[in-house]
């Protein structure tokens, strides 16, 4: 498992935990954004190799 795949897995685990919390709506929203960004980065790396450091 690559580094980004590991991060995506952990973000999804955190999202499930936050979703169980009645006050976790904002956290779930932010984790959803982080998951989408990580998945896009993973696709970019698969297509083009690693992105330059920002």
Secondary structure, DSSP 4 states (H G I P E B T S, - for coil): --HHHHHHHHHHHHHHHHHTSTT-HHHHHHHHHHHHHHHHHHHHHHHHSSPPP-
